[in-house]
Amino acid sequence: MKILVVDDHALFRQGVAMILRDLYPDASIVEAATATEALDAASRHRDIRLVLCDLKLEESSDFQALERLVKKLPTAAIAIVSASDHPDDIARSYKAGAKGYIVKSSSSDTLRHALPLILSGETFIPSSAIAMLTDAQKPKRKWSAAPIGAPTLTPRQHEILLLMAQGMQNKDIAAELGMLEGTVKVHVKSILQKLGVNNRTHAVVTGLRQGLVPTSLILPDGGTGR
């Protein structure tokens, strides 16, 4: 397995590489310090399976390197490892194609937990990030028709998905909607099946990408940035 580590701080790259070699002794680690080096490495190593990339790099505006890496390595699992914990940066990274977002202040245990999930096709969002992304607004009770091509959810399932996007658990959703918790569980199971995912976090991210979760719920100011 080849892993690409992209960061403009050599000491940080080397530290991440040490953790990766401990987790995956047989892996080949490729390092890059700039967006240009990262894209060159992606061109030379098409079999890269995992990318850990800083969000802010020289010679590249925010998200530009991520978007280009996603296009160059469509089968790779790409995760952002950034000092920024701003909700805009986190949400826009997932929209650009990242499978995970790890804040640099996290412990090495977070990396050890996140990488197997990301490599297995799951989406990793730290619980603290979920709270930041969904704390600003309550979902509206009335919801328009689903976008063309999106999975068809019932109005009640839409409502529950939006409450899930706010970070609410089944018992909280049940209390909010005046339903039995068992009924909520049945709806959540149906939502996961229709979206083709197997956990709540992935359901929220998939809902965002497919237009089922409004961007205004995730990005402050309707997604206009800071």
Secondary structure, DSSP 8 states (H G I E B T S, - for coil): -EEEEE-S-HHHHHHHHHHHHHH-TT-EEEEESSHHHHHHHHHH-TTEEEEEE-SS-TTS-TTHHHHHHHHH-TTSEEEEEES---HHHHHHHHHHT-SEEEETTS-HHHHHHHHHHHHTT--B--HHHHHHHHSS----S------TTS----HHHHHHHHHHHTT--HHHHHHHHT--HHHHHHHHHHHHHHHT-SSHHHHHHHHHHTTSS-HHHHSGGGGT--
